[in-house]
């Protein structure tokens, strides 16, 4: 097992520590693991002297233990992730273990004064990003607004009590993917990640501002969230079939029609039918411009019956007609 001991007091020291442990010769933003430890990388960015962005994207080739030591300053750690951890909350620290349980992605909010011990098992796939807010960053806001300080404290407390239940919103999920798995065909640089880190941070503050204990996000049933994603995966896998209707999809999810419809729209920012139609159009675009299929072949494969409606929908989404590829 590889063991690493660190804290979040200084991003430059943290970057230097992991570079010395993993890849001393590296000078790039990404610190790649030696192959015997993992396949992938860590990245550390400074949004400002008081706000840090950390990125993890790797598959462990051995067991790894991380010990994040507590610090005296009441810094806030936002941990966005698309892998599962099982947590045990103890007095002085959190004990977290990698789990192969399904998760659509979630976020937890932690106080850096509480340490954490994380166990990552061999074969685990870790995709996450952390935003560390130094106390010097949050203190001026909290001094002006005791209500904001109380809201954040409640948010941290509920995040610990219901640490497996919060999930990423549609916007958070998109920003997460752009940060952790950027499009390698584009030129990505420091500012690309900083900009998206700032936007991801904005979603947290908006959540805190609108959050009330009686309707807090941790009350959401994580099993139902998983059911929504299973239904959306079903839709993506059956684009060649007619849309089966919301009632049947709700039955598949084991949910009432209203609850299913509202939760689906909250997660995907689209109704089930809009989601299905958009995925069909995206698939048709790839088939025409990527695979070189004709419009008729695509219409047959994806069960489009009306050529003029297909062309209009295609143009409305992509600002180009499908038969321009001919």
N, C-alpha and C positions, 0 to 999 in steps of 0.2 A: 504493500500500500504506500502511495505517495502522500505526504502530509505537508500542508502549507499553513503557516501562522501569519496573520496580518491584521490590519485594522484599516478603517476608512478615514483616518485623520488627515492624510495628505496624499493626493492623487499622484503626485510626482514620485513619492517614495514607493507607493503601491505599484506603479508601473515599473519602476526600477527593480523592485523586489521580484516580481514575476518574470521580468526579462532575464534577471540573473539566474533564476531557477529553471527557466524553460528554454530560453534562446538568447544567450548573452551577445551573440553577434548581430542580433536584429537591430535595425534602425527605423523600421517602418512602424505605422500605427498598430499593425496587427502583430501580436506575439504568438507565434505558432508553437504548439506542443511538439516535443520530440515524439516520434512515432510509437515508441514503447509506452508512452504515457497516454497519448490521445491523438486523434485526428481532428484538427481544427485549430481554433485560435481564441485569444482574448484580446480585447481592445479597450483602451482607456482614453477618454477625451475630457478636456476641461472646457465646459460651456462658458464658465466664468471662474474667477478665483474661488467662488463660493458654491459652485454647482458642478458636479462631476457626472459623466455619462460612462457607464461600464457595459461592455458587450461580451457575452459568452456564446460561442457557437462551436461545439465539438462533440465527438463521440469518444468516450473513455475506453482506453485499451487496458486499463488496470484499475484497481480500486483507488479512489482518491478521497482524502479527508481534508476539508477546509475548516480552520478554526479562526473565526472572525472575533478578535478580542474586543471587549467593550471599551469605549472611550468616555472621557469625562464630559465632553460637550454633548448637548442634546441635539445631535444632528438627526435628520430624518432620512430614512432609506426607503425608496420606492422600488419594489422588485416586480417587474413585469416578466412573465415566463410562459412558455408553452411546453412545459414538462411538469410532471407531478412530483411533489414531495409530501411525505408523511411527517407531521410535526408533533413534537411533545414540548409543551411549554413548562419550563422549570423556573425557579425563582430568579436565577442569575443569567440564564441563557435559554436559547431555543435549540432543541436537538432535532435536526432535519435529516431524513433519509430518502434517497431516490426511490420512486415507486413507478411501476409499470401501469398504474391506473390511468384510465383515459382522462384527459383534460383538454377542453377547448382553448385553454389559456386563461390565466388569472393574474391578479396583482395583490400583493400584500404590502402593508405600510408598517415600517419598523422604526423603533427608537435605537439609535446607535449606542446608547448607554447600556443596552442589553446585548450581550454577545450571542454568538451562534456557532454551533458545531454541525457541519454538513457532511454527510457520507454519500459519495457518488460511487455506484457499483460499476464494475467492468461491463462494458456493453451499453451503458447508459448514454442517451442522447440529450445533451443539455443545450437549450436555446433560451437565452434570457437577456434582459437588459436591466440594469439598475441605474437609478438617478439618485445621487446623494446630495441632499440639501444641507449645507453647513448652517450651524446655529446663527452665525453672523448674517446669513441670508434671510432666515425666517424671523429673527428677533424683531426687526423694525416693524414688520407687518403685525406681529402679535402684540407689540407695545401699543400700536394704534388701535387694535381691535382685539379686545379680550374674547369676543365672541368667536373670532377666527381661530384663536389659540385653543379655545374649548372644543371647537369643531374638529380640529386636527387631532387633539388628544383623544376625543371619542372615536375618531376614525382609526387611530392606531390601536386603541383598546378593542374595538370590534374586529379589526383585522386579525388580531391575535386570537380572539375567542372563536372566530369563524374563519380560520385561515385558509380553509379549502373551498370556501363557497363563493368567493367573489370571482367574477369572470371579466375578461376584456370586452369593452364595447367595440362596436364596429370600427370606429375611428382609431381606437387604441390598437386593435388587431392589425389594421392596415399599416399604421406607423411602426409597430413592432416588426412586421415583416420587412419593411423597407430598411430598418436599422440592422436587424440581425441577418437577413438574407437579401442584401441589395442586388439589384440587377447587374450582373457582371459585364453585360454588354455596354453599360454606361460608364462614363468616367466618374468614379466615386472619389471624393476627397474629404478632407476634414470638415469643411463647411456643410457638406451633404448630411453628415451624421449629426452635427451640432444643430442644424436647422430642424431636423426631425425630432431630436431630443427635446428641443424647446417646445415643439408642438405637442409632444407626448406629455411633457410636464404641465402644459396648459390644461390638458384633459383632466389631470389630477385635481388641480385647483378648482376647476368647474364642478367636478364631482363633489368636492368638499363644500363648496358654496351652496349647492342645491340639496345636499344630503341632510335628512332629518332622521333621528333615531327611529321614529315610528314607521318610516318607509325607507330604511337603509338598504343598500345593495346586498348586504350579507344575508338578508332574509330570502334571497332568491334560491330556489331549489337547484343545486348543481346537477342532480340527476336529470332534471328536465332540460337544462341547458345542453347536456350531452345528447339527449334525445333530439333536440332541435338540429344539432350538427349531424346526427345520423340521418335525419330526414333530408337535410340539404345535400349530404353526400349521395343519398339515394337519387335525388333529383338530378344531380350532375352525372350519375351513372346511367340514367335512363332518358337522355335527351331525345332519343329516337322514338320514344313512346309519347302518346298524347298526355297532357297534364291531367293527373287523376283527381284533382280537386282538393280543396282545403279540408273537407270533412274526413276524407280517407287518410290524408297526411296526419291530421290530428289524432286519428285512431292509431296510426303507426307509432306516434310519439307517446301514446297513452295519456293524452291530455284533452281537456275540453277544447272545443273549437275556438272560443274567444281567447283563452289563455295561450293556446298554441299560436294563433295568428298574431297576437300582440307581442309575444316573446320572440317569435321569428322575425318580426319587423324590427324590434329593438336590437337584435343581434346582427342582422344582415342589412339593416337600413333599407329593406325592400320587402314587399309582400311576397308570399311564396310564388305567386304567378309571375311577378316581375323578376324575381330571382331566376326562375326556370327559363323565362324568355330571354333574359340577358345572357345566361350561360349557353343557350342554344345559339345566339348570335355570335358570341365569342368563339364558340366551337366552329361555326360556319366560316368565320373570318380566317381561322387557322387552317381550315381545310382548303379554302380557296387560295389564300395568299401564301400559305406555308407548304401545303401538299400539292397544290396545283390542280385540284379537282374542279370540274365545271360546276356552274350554278345548278344545273339540273341534277348532277350527281349529289351535290350537297343537299338540295331540297328533298331528294328521295331518301338520303341517309338519315336526315333529321325530321322527316315527316312534315315538311312544309307543303301545303296544297295550293296556295295562292301566290303566284309569282310576283304580282304587283305589290301585295302586302309585304312579302318578304323583302323585296327591294327597298320599299319605303322604310321599313323598320331598320334594315341594315344601314341605310343612309342616315337616318336619324341618330343612330348610335355612333357610327364611325365617320360620318361626313364624307362618305365615298360610296359609290354604287358597287355591288359585288361583281358585276360583269365588266368592270374596268380592267380586270386582270386578263381578260380574253385577248 
